Amino acid sequence: MNDQPVHVAIAILYQEDKFLMQLRDNIPGILYPGYWGLFGGHIELGETPDVAVKREVIEEIGYTLPSFAEFGCYADDAVVRHVFHAPLLVELDQLVLNEGWDMGLLTPEDIRQGKCYSPIADEVRLLGAIHQRIMLDFISH
């Protein structure tokens, strides 16, 4: 068994004063099923975090990141999250959700409250705890 943490690259995408988040699929076996989280995913063997975040965002929503920067790294025993940030320069309807249940532009207030309504789920869903912490850090930065 491999006890090494998994490395992932995730993106904070912002438009005006809102932040694009993904409502994760409601399936067992994934981290934070049915919770709001950031787009991104596993870093492949031989990939750098900045290459991975670009690939993941294209795969998940069909968006090519403009210039972007690293925000920080959040590590626990299971996952090392490499966090990047970039502006979202297109309208929501120009994105194609290829992974996840829903997506939305969340306000700082949604993020502080730790929950947001999803029209597709037709209910208020919670933010994943680590995703909320990252976003609160980013907003206060």
Summary of the structure (lengths in Angstrom):
residues: 141
radius of gyration: 14.2
end to end distance: 38.2
largest distance: 44.6
contacts: 422
relative contact order: 0.26
helix: 24%
strand: 37%
